[in-house]
């Protein structure tokens, strides 16, 4: 975790699985804004997204760029986070 947010780091293999949420972005402007915002702490990486129904597609994720020592163990609860943001 980086503060209150989960962070992706290198796993034991390039095929390591990360469970999470997918955001479909259809505007190039939004894509650029997300990449710019994330560039301070994260590095953009291409990935393959595999859905529970077996469908897959190409996507992008952001991997932690700082030292691992700056992260702490923790659990991110999306429903809890959403309820706090309301």
PyMOL commands that set and color helices and strands:
alter all, ss='L'
color gray80, all
select helices_A, chain A and resi 28-38+68-70+78-85
alter helices_A, ss='H'
color red, helices_A
select strands_A, chain A and resi 42-50+56-64
alter strands_A, ss='S'
color yellow, strands_A
deselect
rebuild
show_as cartoon
